Amino acid sequence: MKQFTVIMYALLAYFSAGKVLAQNPVIKHIFTADPAPLVHDGIIYLYVGHDTAAVGVESYKMPDWHVLSSTDMVNWKDHGAKLSPDVFSWSSGGAFAAQCVFRNGKFYWYVSVNHKSNDVSKGGCAVGVAVSDSPVGNFKDALGKALITNEMTTDMKHSWDDLDPTVFIDDDGQAYLFWGNGSCKYARLKENMIELDGPINTFKPTDFTEAPWVYKRNGLYYLVYAANMPETIEYCTASSPTGPWTYRGVVQDTSVNSFTTHPGIIDYRGKSYFFYHNGVLPTGGGYRRSVCVDYLYYNPDGTIQKVVQTTKGVERIKE
């Protein structure tokens, strides 16, 4: 039944292309994952990981990140591979989930990669920062070393607990870095965006696995994340970016043909959008994923309605 569902989903996407205003997955020419949208100067920039694992290979092969852009949510321009782990001299590869944010005239791209240090305590995943004057690069290593290494976080004993960085800048200008696998971690950032401004804090929201995404809406803070395995998307809310966080429920059920998913949330031209990934493209799967987008709706009290995953996606925004 699962295989039949995947095949029918893929066929529907293929044969309806060009007959609807939008179509999931929105990126079809390459396999993409871990979407991180950014709205800047009226344009949506979408930062994605690039899956290149061969068909049938059950392990990640992610050599770089691509940047795409759109103003209508349907037509996406691929600016190409704009960052790779090779930019970081201390990295041994692995272009895992990442997010780019804008501050003080520069774009800061926070990434998770493997650390190649001979020091075992610094091995495993680490968080780095790349910087550029443009949302599409050229991006360079902002530090010359990792911002977060495995030795700095000891609450989880596995070496990949420093995955999936996301940055939230509050109205008062204070920036926060959130990340983690197995537990959620956060720390304040200095205004220069490349140094921690205080200790690393750890906590574990209900069902938390990885992929936090933090934002603020109408005075309420949202922590949205991948939960369980296979992954769903769940969330908490708080009156402060440091919590305490109150669990609110499920945002997205499991993705079709992918055991992972990853949230990316924006407001754009009067609507809210939810980015995620699945594995429905031909030859796709858990290591050959594809980015999708559907509408996100809120209840009057600020809680999030469960996202309806569709093949149609969202409508084209008319200029």
C-alpha positions in Angstrom: 0.0 0.0 0.0 2.8 2.4 0.8 4.5 1.8 -2.5 1.2 2.2 -4.3 0.7 5.6 -2.6 4.2 6.8 -3.5 3.7 5.8 -7.2 0.3 7.5 -7.4 1.6 10.6 -5.8 4.5 10.8 -8.2 2.3 10.1 -11.3 -0.2 12.8 -10.2 2.6 15.3 -9.8 4.0 14.4 -13.2 0.9 14.4 -15.3 -0.6 17.5 -13.7 2.5 19.6 -14.2 1.6 22.8 -16.1 -2.1 22.3 -15.5 -2.2 23.9 -12.0 -0.8 27.1 -10.6 1.8 25.4 -8.5 3.0 21.9 -8.1 4.7 19.9 -5.3 7.6 19.2 -5.1 8.4 22.8 -6.1 12.0 21.9 -7.0 12.2 19.0 -9.5 15.5 19.3 -11.4 17.6 18.2 -8.5 17.0 16.4 -5.2 16.7 18.9 -2.3 16.1 18.8 1.4 16.0 20.9 4.6 14.4 24.1 3.2 15.3 27.4 4.9 13.4 30.3 3.3 14.4 34.0 3.8 12.4 37.0 2.7 14.6 39.9 1.7 13.7 43.0 -0.3 10.5 41.4 -1.5 12.2 38.3 -2.8 12.1 34.8 -1.2 15.5 33.1 -1.1 15.4 29.4 -0.4 18.5 27.7 1.0 18.4 23.9 0.5 20.7 20.9 1.0 21.5 18.9 -2.1 20.9 15.1 -2.1 23.1 13.2 -4.5 23.0 9.7 -3.2 22.8 7.0 -5.9 19.5 5.1 -6.3 19.3 2.3 -3.7 22.1 3.7 -1.5 20.9 4.2 2.0 23.2 6.9 3.3 23.4 10.6 2.9 25.5 12.2 0.2 25.1 16.0 0.4 28.0 17.8 -1.2 26.7 21.4 -1.2 23.8 23.8 -0.6 21.9 25.6 -3.4 20.2 29.0 -3.3 16.9 29.5 -5.2 14.7 32.6 -5.4 11.1 33.5 -6.3 8.7 36.3 -6.2 5.6 34.3 -7.0 6.0 31.0 -5.0 5.8 29.0 -8.2 8.7 29.9 -10.5 12.1 29.3 -8.8 15.4 30.4 -10.1 18.3 28.1 -9.1 21.4 30.3 -8.5 23.4 27.1 -8.2 25.6 25.6 -5.5 26.6 28.6 -3.5 28.2 27.0 -0.5 29.9 23.7 0.2 31.8 22.2 3.2 35.0 22.8 1.2 34.7 26.5 2.1 35.5 25.5 5.7 39.1 24.3 6.1 38.2 22.5 9.3 35.3 20.4 7.7 35.5 16.9 6.3 32.2 17.3 4.4 28.5 16.7 4.8 26.2 19.6 3.9 23.5 19.0 6.4 20.6 21.4 7.4 21.4 25.1 7.4 19.8 28.5 7.6 20.8 32.0 6.3 19.7 35.2 8.0 20.3 38.9 7.3 21.8 41.4 9.7 23.7 44.7 9.5 24.0 44.5 5.7 25.4 41.0 5.6 24.0 37.5 5.1 25.1 34.9 7.7 24.7 31.2 6.7 24.7 28.8 9.6 25.5 25.3 8.6 26.1 21.8 10.1 29.0 19.8 8.7 31.4 17.1 9.8 34.5 18.2 11.7 37.8 16.7 10.6 39.8 17.4 13.7 42.1 14.7 15.0 40.8 15.5 18.4 38.1 12.9 18.9 36.2 15.3 21.2 35.9 17.7 18.3 34.8 15.1 15.8 31.3 14.5 14.6 29.0 17.3 13.6 29.9 21.0 14.1 28.2 24.3 13.4 30.0 26.8 11.1 29.1 30.3 9.8 29.6 31.6 6.3 29.1 35.3 5.4 28.4 37.3 2.2 27.3 40.7 1.1 24.7 39.1 -1.1 22.0 36.5 -0.5 23.4 34.4 -3.3 27.1 34.7 -2.4 30.0 34.6 -2.6 30.0 33.1 0.9 33.2 32.7 2.9 34.0 31.2 6.3 33.3 34.0 8.8 35.4 32.5 11.6 38.1 30.2 10.2 36.9 27.7 12.8 33.7 26.0 14.0 31.3 28.1 16.1 30.0 25.0 17.9 32.1 21.8 18.3 31.2 18.4 19.7 33.2 19.0 22.9 31.0 22.1 23.7 27.8 20.0 24.1 28.0 17.0 26.3 24.4 16.3 27.3 24.0 13.9 24.4 26.6 11.2 23.9 26.3 10.7 20.2 28.6 12.7 17.8 25.8 14.1 15.6 24.0 16.1 18.3 25.1 19.5 16.9 22.9 19.4 13.8 20.5 21.8 12.2 21.3 25.4 13.3 18.7 28.1 13.1 18.9 31.7 14.1 16.2 34.0 15.4 16.7 37.8 15.9 14.2 39.2 18.4 12.7 42.7 18.2 15.2 44.1 20.7 18.1 43.0 18.4 19.2 40.0 20.5 20.0 37.0 18.3 19.6 33.4 19.4 21.2 30.3 17.9 19.1 27.1 18.3 20.3 23.7 17.1 20.5 20.0 18.1 19.7 16.3 17.7 18.3 14.4 20.6 18.1 17.6 22.7 17.5 21.2 21.7 20.2 23.6 22.5 20.4 27.4 22.3 22.7 30.3 23.0 22.7 34.0 22.6 24.8 35.5 19.8 26.8 38.7 19.9 25.8 41.4 17.5 28.6 40.4 15.2 26.7 37.1 14.7 29.8 35.0 14.8 30.4 34.7 18.6 28.4 33.2 21.4 27.3 35.7 24.1 26.8 33.4 27.1 26.4 29.8 28.0 24.9 27.0 25.9 21.5 25.9 27.3 19.9 22.5 26.6 16.3 21.3 27.0 14.1 18.6 25.4 10.7 19.6 24.0 8.1 16.9 23.8 9.1 14.3 21.1 12.0 16.4 20.0 14.4 14.9 17.4 16.1 17.7 15.5 15.5 20.6 13.0 14.3 23.5 15.2 12.8 26.6 13.6 12.1 29.6 15.8 10.0 32.7 15.0 7.7 35.3 16.6 4.1 36.1 15.6 1.8 38.6 17.4 4.0 38.6 20.5 4.1 34.8 20.8 7.3 32.8 20.2 7.1 29.5 18.2 9.6 26.6 18.4 8.8 24.2 15.5 10.8 21.0 15.1 11.1 17.5 13.7 9.8 14.9 16.2 10.0 11.2 16.5 11.2 8.8 13.8 9.8 8.6 11.1 9.6 12.3 11.7 6.6 14.5 12.1 6.7 18.2 12.7 5.5 19.4 16.2 5.7 22.7 18.1 5.8 24.6 21.3 5.0 28.2 22.2 6.3 30.6 24.8 6.2 34.2 25.9 10.0 34.4 25.7 12.6 33.0 23.2 14.2 31.2 26.2 11.0 29.6 27.3 9.5 28.0 29.2 8.0 26.2 26.2 4.5 24.8 26.2 3.8 21.9 23.9 1.0 22.5 21.4 0.9 19.5 19.1 1.5 18.2 15.6 2.0 20.6 12.6 2.8 18.0 9.9 2.3 14.3 9.7 5.1 12.1 8.2 6.2 12.9 4.7 5.5 10.6 1.8 8.4 8.3 1.1 10.8 10.1 3.5 11.5 9.2 7.1 12.8 12.8 7.7 11.2 16.2 7.2 12.3 19.7 8.0 10.2 22.9 8.7 10.8 26.3 7.2 8.1 29.0 7.9 7.6 32.5 6.4 5.0 35.1 5.9 5.0 36.6 2.4 2.6 39.0 0.8 -0.2 38.4 3.3 0.0 34.6 3.5 1.9 32.1 5.7 3.9 29.3 4.0 5.2 26.0 5.3 8.2 24.4 3.5 9.2 20.8 4.1 10.5 17.9 2.1 9.3 14.5 1.0 10.6 11.7 -1.3 8.0 11.5 -4.1 9.9 12.4 -7.2 10.8 9.4 -9.5 13.7 7.5 -7.9 13.3 9.6 -4.8 13.3 8.5 -1.2 14.7 9.1 2.2 18.1 10.0 0.9 16.9 11.6 -2.4 14.4 14.1 -1.1 12.4 17.0 -2.6 11.3 20.4 -1.2 7.6 21.2 -1.1 5.5 24.1 0.1 1.9 24.4 1.4 -0.1 27.0 3.2 0.1 27.4 6.9 -3.0 28.6 8.9 -3.4 29.8 12.4 -6.4 29.6 14.8 -7.6 32.8 16.5 -5.7 31.9 19.6 -2.4 31.6 17.7 -2.2 27.9 17.6 -1.2 26.3 14.3 -3.6 24.2 12.2 -2.2 20.9 10.9 -0.7 21.4 7.5 -2.4 19.7 4.6 0.3 18.2 2.4 -0.8 18.5 -1.2 0.4 17.8 -4.7 -1.0 21.1 -6.0 1.0 23.2 -3.5 0.3 26.9 -3.4 -1.1 29.3 -5.9 1.0 31.6 -8.0 1.2 35.1 -6.6 0.3 37.6 -9.3 2.5 40.6 -9.7 
